[in-house]
Amino acid sequence: MRGRFITLEGIDGAGKSTHLEWLAHFLGERGIRVTVTREPGGTALGERLRELVLHGEAALHPETETLLMFAARCEHIDKVIEPALASGAWVICDRFTDATYAYQSGGSGVSWSKIAQLEQWTQDGLQPDTTVLFDVAPDVGLARAARGKSPDRFERERAAFYERARQAYLERAREAPHRVHVVDANRPVTDIHKTLEGIFSTISSI
């Protein structure tokens, strides 16, 4: 039986990493084999491109950045995501194509339709079965993201960039309400985990 493809989305500081670890444990306790991965990244090429995009000294043209994201995604789907799903594992991915719409289109102004064309070409119909969008105000997210580490290039962007990215995320959620669950990430972690438990208890029992 083919596994399920789950993606976690949200602007920087929304808490995806914390919730990803919890979700992987929650599903594992129910006997579900889980593969955890991330974007950009997930493969040797993807990790090299991640370093270039997030920590490169020179800012890339937004369309160059978008093409690199999809190049990494193509490898990621071929080498990690599809093989894991075919084996019956559930894949939990920290960001996927919704993030490209949010950051490269909403944040940086790349045409929504150009990203849609790349999405269709690269993914060949592959979409997450379930996406959780952790929604948080940019000032809260940026304050969280700044704790204890040096900011990457996106985290150094102004709050207006993150508000545009957030609104693009919410637009994606409106376009696919059957897939995207918007979760208020301003709440305490324990409350958020109760919400996730409600979402995934139903899914994991199917």
C-alpha positions as CSV (number, residue, x, y, z in Angstrom):
1,M,0.0,0.0,0.0
2,R,1.3,3.4,-1.0
3,G,2.2,5.7,1.9
4,R,0.9,9.2,2.6
5,F,2.7,12.4,1.8
6,I,2.5,15.0,4.5
7,T,4.0,18.5,4.4
8,L,4.4,21.1,7.1
9,E,4.5,24.8,6.0
10,G,4.8,28.2,7.5
11,I,7.0,31.3,7.6
12,D,10.2,31.2,9.6
13,G,9.6,30.9,13.3
14,A,6.2,29.2,12.9
15,G,7.5,26.1,14.8
16,K,7.6,23.5,12.0
17,S,10.7,21.7,13.3
18,T,9.2,21.2,16.8
19,H,5.9,20.0,15.5
20,L,7.6,17.7,12.8
21,E,9.5,15.8,15.5
22,W,6.3,15.4,17.6
23,L,4.3,14.3,14.5
24,A,6.9,11.7,13.5
25,H,6.8,10.2,17.0
26,F,3.0,10.3,17.1
27,L,2.7,8.4,13.9
28,G,5.6,6.0,14.8
29,E,3.7,5.0,18.0
30,R,0.8,3.9,15.8
31,G,3.0,1.6,13.8
32,I,3.4,3.8,10.8
33,R,6.9,3.8,9.1
34,V,7.9,7.4,8.7
35,T,10.5,9.1,6.4
36,V,11.4,12.7,7.5
37,T,12.9,15.1,5.0
38,R,13.1,18.7,4.1
39,E,13.2,21.3,1.4
40,P,15.3,22.7,0.1
41,G,17.4,19.7,0.8
42,G,16.7,16.0,1.3
43,T,19.4,14.9,-1.2
44,A,23.1,15.6,-1.6
45,L,22.3,18.0,-4.4
46,G,19.4,19.5,-2.5
47,E,21.6,20.2,0.5
48,R,24.2,21.9,-1.7
49,L,21.5,24.1,-3.3
50,R,20.1,24.8,0.1
51,E,23.4,26.2,1.2
52,L,23.7,28.3,-1.9
53,V,20.1,29.7,-1.7
54,L,20.0,30.3,2.1
55,H,23.6,31.2,2.9
56,G,25.2,32.4,-0.4
57,E,27.0,35.7,-0.2
58,A,25.2,37.2,-3.2
59,A,21.5,37.4,-3.5
60,L,20.1,35.4,-6.5
61,H,17.6,36.7,-9.0
62,P,14.2,35.5,-7.8
63,E,13.6,33.5,-10.9
64,T,17.0,31.8,-10.7
65,E,16.2,31.0,-7.1
66,T,12.9,29.5,-8.1
67,L,14.5,27.3,-10.8
68,L,17.0,26.1,-8.3
69,M,14.2,25.2,-5.9
70,F,12.5,23.1,-8.5
71,A,15.8,21.5,-9.6
72,A,16.3,20.4,-6.0
73,R,12.7,19.3,-5.8
74,C,13.0,17.1,-8.9
75,E,15.9,15.2,-7.4
76,H,14.1,15.0,-4.1
77,I,11.0,13.5,-5.6
78,D,13.0,11.0,-7.6
79,K,15.5,9.9,-5.0
80,V,13.6,10.2,-1.7
81,I,9.9,11.0,-1.8
82,E,8.5,8.7,-4.5
83,P,10.6,5.6,-3.4
84,A,9.5,6.1,0.3
85,L,5.8,6.4,-0.7
86,A,6.1,3.4,-3.0
87,S,7.5,1.4,-0.1
88,G,4.5,2.2,2.1
89,A,6.2,4.8,4.3
90,W,4.6,8.0,5.2
91,V,6.8,11.0,4.2
92,I,6.8,14.1,6.4
93,C,8.5,17.0,4.6
94,D,9.5,20.3,6.1
95,R,8.2,22.5,3.3
96,F,7.4,21.7,-0.3
97,T,5.9,23.6,-3.2
98,D,3.6,25.8,-1.1
99,A,6.8,27.4,0.2
100,T,7.9,28.3,-3.3
101,Y,4.6,30.1,-3.9
102,A,5.0,31.8,-0.5
103,Y,8.6,32.9,-0.6
104,Q,9.5,33.2,-4.3
105,S,6.1,34.5,-5.5
106,G,4.5,36.2,-2.5
107,G,7.8,37.4,-1.0
108,S,9.9,38.0,-4.1
109,G,7.4,38.6,-6.8
110,V,7.9,35.7,-9.2
111,S,4.8,35.1,-11.3
112,W,2.3,32.7,-9.7
113,S,1.6,31.2,-13.1
114,K,5.3,30.5,-13.8
115,I,5.6,28.6,-10.5
116,A,2.4,26.7,-11.4
117,Q,4.0,25.6,-14.8
118,L,7.1,24.4,-13.0
119,E,5.0,22.6,-10.4
120,Q,3.1,20.7,-13.2
121,W,6.2,19.8,-15.1
122,T,8.4,18.8,-12.1
123,Q,5.8,17.0,-10.0
124,D,3.8,15.2,-12.7
125,G,0.7,15.4,-10.6
126,L,2.3,14.7,-7.2
127,Q,0.7,16.7,-4.4
128,P,0.8,16.2,-0.6
129,D,-2.1,14.2,0.8
130,T,-2.2,16.5,3.8
131,T,-0.5,19.9,4.5
132,V,-0.4,21.6,7.9
133,L,0.1,25.4,7.6
134,F,1.3,26.8,10.9
135,D,0.1,30.4,10.7
136,V,1.9,33.1,12.8
137,A,2.3,36.8,12.6
138,P,5.6,37.9,11.0
139,D,6.8,39.8,14.1
140,V,6.2,36.8,16.3
141,G,7.9,34.4,13.8
142,L,10.9,36.6,13.3
143,A,11.4,37.0,17.0
144,R,11.3,33.2,17.5
145,A,13.6,32.6,14.5
146,A,16.2,35.0,15.9
147,R,16.7,33.1,19.1
148,G,20.0,31.3,19.4
149,K,21.2,31.3,15.8
150,S,22.5,33.4,13.0
151,P,19.8,34.4,10.6
152,D,19.9,33.0,7.0
153,R,19.2,35.2,4.0
154,F,15.4,34.9,4.2
155,E,15.4,35.6,7.9
156,R,17.2,38.8,7.3
157,E,14.3,40.0,5.1
158,R,12.0,42.7,6.4
159,A,8.7,42.0,8.0
160,A,6.9,43.1,4.9
161,F,8.5,40.2,2.9
162,Y,7.2,37.8,5.5
163,E,3.7,39.3,5.5
164,R,3.5,38.8,1.7
165,A,4.8,35.2,2.1
166,R,2.2,34.6,4.8
167,Q,-0.7,35.9,2.6
168,A,0.5,33.7,-0.3
169,Y,0.4,30.7,2.1
170,L,-3.1,31.6,3.1
171,E,-4.1,31.9,-0.6
172,R,-2.8,28.4,-1.2
173,A,-4.9,27.2,1.7
174,R,-8.0,28.8,0.2
175,E,-7.3,27.2,-3.1
176,A,-7.0,23.7,-1.6
177,P,-9.1,23.6,1.6
178,H,-9.4,19.8,1.3
179,R,-5.6,19.5,1.6
180,V,-4.4,22.4,3.7
181,H,-5.2,22.6,7.5
182,V,-4.4,26.1,8.8
183,V,-3.3,25.9,12.4
184,D,-2.9,29.0,14.7
185,A,0.7,28.8,15.7
186,N,0.5,31.6,18.2
187,R,-1.0,29.1,20.8
188,P,1.0,27.0,23.3
189,V,2.7,24.0,21.9
190,T,0.6,21.6,23.8
191,D,-2.6,23.1,22.4
192,I,-1.2,22.8,18.8
193,H,-0.3,19.2,19.4
194,K,-3.9,18.5,20.4
195,T,-5.0,20.0,17.1
196,L,-2.5,17.8,15.2
197,E,-3.6,14.8,17.1
198,G,-7.2,15.4,16.0
199,I,-6.1,15.8,12.3
200,F,-3.8,12.8,12.2
201,S,-5.7,10.4,14.4
202,T,-8.5,10.3,11.8
203,I,-6.0,10.1,8.9
204,S,-3.9,7.3,10.4
205,S,-6.9,5.2,11.1
206,I,-7.9,5.1,7.4
